[in-house]
Every structure is written in C-alpha cells, then in structure tokens.
Amino acid sequence: MLKITEISKTKNINMNQTQEQILHYARLFLQSKGYNGFSYRDIAQKLDIKNAAIHNYYPKKEDLVATLLEESRKEIAANFSCIEESGGNAREQLQYYFESALNDFDEKKYICLPGSIIIYFEETPEKVKEQTLLLLNEIVSRINFTLENGRKQGEFKFSGSAEARAKSIVENLIGARQLSSIKGRKTLATTITLIKADIGWKD
C-alpha cells in the first residue's frame, strides 16, 4: 500500500517557494485556529517577512484561503487517482483519507479544511464559500466512487446507497476532528474504527 508520504502531491508549476510557505502556514493556522483565528501578521512572523509581501501574492485574506481550498481539492483528486492508477484497491484509497486526517492531527492541524470554514460559513466571502463547497463535493464524490467500487469487489459490505454512506463518513469525520481538538487523538481514531465497522471493512 502506498504511504501518505509516497503519494505525489500536485503543485502549481508557477508557484514559487514563498507562495508555498505562505500556503503552508495559512493551512496550519486555518486548521488549528479557524478562519477568523489568524491574520497575515501571524504568517509574516513565521516567515520573517512583511505583511505587504503576502499581499503581493494574495491581496485579501479571502484570496489566500480560496487558493488554499482550491489547491487542497486538486491534491485530494490527484492522490485518490494516484492510488488507483498504481493498483491500489478501494480500502487503500479510503485508508489514505483516514490517514490524512490522523497525520493532520499529529501536525497540529486539528480541524479539517472544510470544518475550519463551516464554523464561520455565513460570515465568509463568497469565493471562500464557493471553494469550500467544491472541496466538500470533491471529497464526497471520491469516497462515493470508492465505496461503490469496494462493495462491488467485496471489500465493503453495507446497505443503502454509497452516496449516502459517503456523506455520512465526511460528516462524521468533520465532527470527530472538531471534537478531537479538545478531547485528543483517540476520539478521531475511534470514529475511524467505527466507520470501518459500519461499512463492513474486512482486513
């Protein structure tokens, strides 16, 4: 099975190192503090640059966060495809999603990206809302496809539609990641174990 660290990440060839570092810290702050919990000053201090340098790339915070969400959507799509193209089965594809959540927690990115926006959804700019919904739709779509294929191959056993299960998995993970930020990693790991049991995951 491919490890998370072995899966190729999509990168914008026009993105330089400074932009990548800005997005890195924006994601860290977003997933640990939420949309309203950080500012350009926080990122600038980490990179030892001026706020103006960030504004050169992303004039407004909404531009930065929308870009981050879009890049995440592309990355998820590419990573699911990478596992499938390398011969990975449905369980391996779904395990990538679960391991990503656990790895994020270990990196102090406690809240998932959509979850970090949902808290303040009505207050966020339209472009951020749009990218959040696109990201959620991408995740649900990928998991739906994976569940359906896994059921056909006998890797999973569950009743009802794969789409309904996919939505339930995403919703449960969003909630578990919120709770794990105050109750610890075990909360997230337990939820993943229960999800696997619910879809008839057999190792």
MIGUVEX-114820 format. One record per residue (C-alpha): x, y, z. Coordinates in steps of 0.1 Angstrom, whole numbers, plus 5000, padded with zeros to 4 digits. Each point is the difference from the previous one (the first is absolute). Layout:
# MIGUVEX-114820
XYZ ...
//
This chain:
# MIGUVEX-114820
500050005000 501250354992 500950215031 498850355002 503650134997 500449804968 496950144982 500950274976 498750355008 498750234973 501950334998 499350304979 503150044979 499750385001 500050005038 503350105016 501449905034 498750315018 496549934988 500249645011 501250115034 497250255003 497449734991 501749765024 499750235030 496550124989 498949645001 501549935034 498450315015 496749934982 499849655013 501050085035 498350345006 497350024974 499350274973 499750295025 502849885022 503050124980 501350294980 502750084975 502150125029 500149655014 501349864967 502450294995 501649945034 500549634992 501750094968 501850315013 498550214972 497850314999 496249974996 500350194967 502049704986 497049785005 497650264985 502149994969 499049644994 496650015016 498550355003 497349895024 499749725026 497149864980 502349964970 502549815020 497449775016 498249944967 503349904984 500849775029 496749824997 500349974962 503549855003 498849765026 497249894977 502549934972 502349825024 497249775012 498949924965 503649934989 500849785030 496949784996 500849964963 503649925008 499149725023 497549864975 502450024971 502849835020 497649705006 498750105034 496749855009 497050185016 501249945035 503350154993 498450314985 497750045030 502949935023 501850304984 497250225010 500049875036 503850025003 499950364987 497750105029 502249835026 503250154985 498450345000 499249965037 503749905007 501150324982 497650205023 497650064971 497249885021 497050134980 499449894964 500150274974 496250004993 499449995038 502150305006 497850204976 496649865010 500250155035 500150354984 498349914967 497350274999 502650275008 502649894973 500350164966 498249844970 503249864984 500949825032 496549865003 500249884964 503449835004 498949845033 496949844983 502149894970 502549835024 497249835019 498449884968 503449864988 500649815032 496449855000 500349914963 503349835004 498849805031 496749914983 501949864970 502449815023 497249855021 498149894969 503049834985 501049855033 496549855004 500149854965 503449845008 498849875033 502350225021 497150175017 496549885009 497350265008 496450074991 498650304983 501650244976 503750064999 499450374997 498150015033 502849815017 502650234985 498150315013 499749835034 503849925001 500950364992 497650145025 501249775027 503750084993 499350375001 498349975034 502649765014 502850234990 498350295017 499749795032 503549864998 501450365002 498850005037 499749635008 503149864983 501149784972 498249695014 496650164992 501050024963 501549654999 496949855016 497750174975 502049864971 499849655016 496250035003 499750134964 501949694988 497849775019 496950174987 501049954963 501049635006 503750074996 501849665001 503850005003 
//
